[in-house]
Amino acid sequence: MAELPIIVVGAGQAGLQVAESLRRGGYDGSLALIGNEKILPYQRPPLSKQYLSEGMLEDRLLFRSSEYYEKKDIELVLGQHVSALDTSARSLIVDGKTRPYGKLALATGASARPLSVSGSEHEGVCYLRSVDDAKYIRGRLSADPQRVVAIGGGFIGLEVAGSARELGHSVTVIEAQERLMARVVSPLVSEYFRKVYRSRGVDIVLNVAVNRIERSTDGSLIVVLADTRTIPADLVVVGIGSSPHTELAETAGLHCDNGIVVDEFAQTSDPYVVAAGDCTMHKNSRLGIFHRLESVQNAVDQAKIAAMTLLGNQKPYDQVPWFWSDQLGAKLQMAGRSDGFNRTVMRGSMEDGEFSIFYFDDDVLIGVDSVNRPTDHVVSRKLLAAGANVPDQIIVDLEQNLKTLL
Amino acid sequence: MPKVIYIDVDGERHETEVSNGSSVMEGAIANGVEGILAICGGSCACSTCHGYIDDAWIDRVGPPNEIEESTLELALDRRTGSRLTCQIPMRDELDGLVVHVADNDG
């Protein structure tokens, strides 16, 4: 009898990487990649960036051509829904049919957290997660100048705001917290970007929640804030975080806690099931913490670990997290962590729009945020990985090459 | 359309047409050339589309710009002819370009 297949559920960045790494690692058995969207696996980062602002073609979003999957003998099962997982029988229900597996990888991703206020269901209130979402927004932004309101001042809200502004629309960003990107960057960086947006004519409204969304008599929308202010809008894009897709795992009895819980080997609480990417609450052995991380870096690096575990070649996940965001011409690149610091050291200057902020916990470098200083970012990732000692006087002196510290 | 010859990380040769304006990385992705990962999607942020321009072509392709130069620091095994293929737009004068794919999966 043929060996049972490895099945990967979720055909996003992490799912595809698991499949590729399995083949790369020498697995030549049966392999299926199941996704609920009909389109071939594609990249999400450009959806809020080049896809919106530069009219990028859909073909260019695709990771691989269909021939690639044939060549690699990866069975693509697209546009189908996995409704149940039975870990004792080791089988899935896919579009109503039972599919047995030998081993399983869950890369089910996350979805946009829905806005729950009254009026959230109005036409013109949307989210950005999939290519269909992006297509809708791009269609709306191709019309005459629109009034665009982004609810949420995180990466999605800001990138959409920046793209819409570059296309000539009038844009307002509403953030419930007291600063932009509060969950992921330090207050210094938040304030820098607030000024960048303001100087480019984007209204930034901080520290106030949305109370409701109304439809006016002419069909346009009115966003009503908790302090009774009203903001008229033609299009409202909501970016207020994401929720991991854990339903399948949870119903099957896998341990979940704001994500599918996995150890540093991407192993779930079931020995035949691994998980990777946005859907996991995972352990990073370098940082010594469990966390959920929605990023390309995590999707790719954790997927590689998951594939190795499936191949019986365990290696702990200890990558330095990194991320990037392109906003109104400013290239923001983050490495390590920007929370838990007790002092910062600046390289370059905010006035020039080219700077890096080095975050320290006493003398230990824990993270670096760079704006338009890609070299700093790149070297920082290496410094963080090496646990290098990074003296203040070298950081502040632009004549000094950080590479000498490696 | 100009042609690119990719020698992938397993030594396999792929000869394929890449339209003008598309990057050498995009040509590799579309044709399933092993080893070109491009996990940042061509934003010059990750170095996983690293390749070595064949000696005969280095001058015609030209050197990396400053941003690419810094990102190349992340590449594992940098040599003469190292480039990030996402930063090389295809053009007629590069017809026949030979690129050796680096090991980007290490």
Interface residues (C-beta under 8 A of the other chain):
Chain A: Q13 S21 R24 Q43 P45 P46 R60 L62 F63 R64 S65 E67 Y68 K71 K72 V296 Q297 V300 K304 W324 D326 Q333 P374 T375 H377 V378 V379 R381 K382 K403
Chain B: E26 I29 A30 N31 G32 E34 L37 I39 C40 G41 S43 C44 A45 I67 E69 S70 T71 E73 L74 D105
